[in-house]
Amino acid sequence: MLLTVLVVLGACPIMAQQPMLKDPLLDAMTGDWVLKGRIGGRETVHDIGVDWVLGHQYVCIRETSREMDSSGHPAYEAHVYVGWDQAASEYVCVWLDVWGGVSAQSIGRAKPHGDEMPFVFRDTSNAIVFHTTFIYDRTARTWRWVMDNEDQGKLQPFARLSLSRK
């Protein structure tokens, strides 16, 4: 019995936990924010809360629209997890929202670029389908989110948003 357990454990890959993530750009994102701007051509206001979670490995962005649907629930809600892929030296993002379903398009990756996190989301064929760039303004201590659909290599604006502290 002991031999069986040892064989099974030996066959499982052992993953070492990354050290606690220390990232000044993600630190600057934590707190409570008001998001304002245009999404899909419509003006909107959302409340944003950002906290470190899961052993300080990710920030969780909780986004809730102030607009309500016909049932009295927020018209849009999302939990977005942003962390660091140490092996690839890039940010990783998992975007979960009220539209449901998790697919390749739910996962974005961004190479660090100054005070920007330019996430690219791909479909199952590895084609780029969506861009979301988080841009930090250190002087104003605010964020901008720029979101674009990509169709045949051309970007189509989807959202232009600004975040200010509550």
Secondary structure, DSSP 4 states (H G I P E B T S, - for coil): -HHHHHHHHHHSPP-PPPPPP--HHHHHH-EEEEEEEEETTEEEEEEEEEEEETTTTEEEEEEEESSB-TTSSBS-EEEEEEEEETTTTEEEEEEEETT----GGGEEEE--BTTEEEEEEE-TTS-EEEEEEEEEETTTTEEEEEEEEEETTEEEEEEEEEEEE-
